């Protein structure tokens, strides 16, 4: 059995209480490059709206990019 370290207490408590971890879309420019400003804006939006975290790279369309 693998013995992994526990997350920080506040993270552990948040997960145990229940939280939403949203799938984070990838913000791209027209030429399919990362749009850093829009990516940051999306992250700030999710966190400001109460998401407990964001999951990066989970959309299957991102695998092709």
C-alpha positions in Angstrom: 0.0 0.0 0.0 1.3 3.4 -0.9 1.5 5.9 2.0 0.9 9.3 0.5 1.1 12.5 2.5 -2.2 14.2 3.6 -3.1 17.5 2.1 -3.0 20.6 4.3 -5.8 20.6 7.0 -7.8 23.4 5.3 -7.8 21.5 2.0 -8.8 18.2 3.7 -11.6 19.9 5.6 -12.9 21.6 2.4 -13.0 18.3 0.6 -14.7 16.5 3.5 -17.4 19.2 3.8 -18.1 19.0 0.1 -17.0 21.4 -2.7 -17.2 21.8 -6.4 -14.0 21.3 -8.4 -14.8 22.5 -11.9 -13.3 21.4 -15.2 -11.3 24.4 -16.5 -11.6 25.1 -20.2 -8.5 26.1 -22.1 -8.6 29.8 -23.4 -7.0 29.9 -26.8 -6.4 32.6 -29.4 -7.5 32.2 -32.9 -4.2 30.6 -33.8 -4.6 28.1 -31.0 -2.1 29.6 -28.6 -2.8 30.0 -24.9 -4.5 33.3 -24.1 -3.0 34.0 -20.7 -5.1 37.0 -19.9 -8.4 35.2 -20.6 -7.1 32.0 -18.9 -6.4 34.1 -15.7 -9.9 35.7 -16.0 -11.5 32.3 -16.2 -9.7 31.1 -13.2 -10.6 34.2 -11.2 -14.2 33.8 -12.3 -14.4 30.2 -11.1 -12.7 30.9 -7.7 -14.8 34.1 -7.1 -18.0 32.2 -7.8 -17.2 29.7 -5.1 -15.5 26.8 -6.8 -13.3 24.8 -4.4 -10.8 24.2 -7.1 -10.2 23.8 -10.8 -9.2 20.7 -12.8 -6.9 21.5 -15.7 -6.6 19.5 -18.9 -9.6 17.2 -18.3 -11.6 18.2 -21.5 -10.9 15.7 -24.2 -10.6 18.5 -26.8 -7.5 19.7 -24.9 -5.7 16.5 -25.6 -5.7 17.2 -29.4 -4.3 20.7 -28.9 
